[in-house]
């Protein structure tokens, strides 16, 4: 189980690095981000997607969101998810428009 969790984390980080086109955005700039998450619960898979979206945008924004639930430098738009059962429980893809404040 530990190996599965470790691999899931590595996939999330890799996906975040691959989709990092929005890093260094100017104030007022908006961009779409997409990501994938897998977890034993539907809520957990969606949480993984949210993490990847923020990691792909700005690691500082992700760290702030993990610590406080806020993203003061960005407007993190409504997420859209497509989820299915499979893998470790649920697999979700998602996207959101993220704007630099």
Beta strands, then each sheet from edge to edge (+ up, - down):
strand 1: 30-39
strand 2: 74-76
strand 3: 80-86
strand 4: 89-100
sheet 1: 1+ 4- 2+
sheet 2: 1+ 4- 3+
end
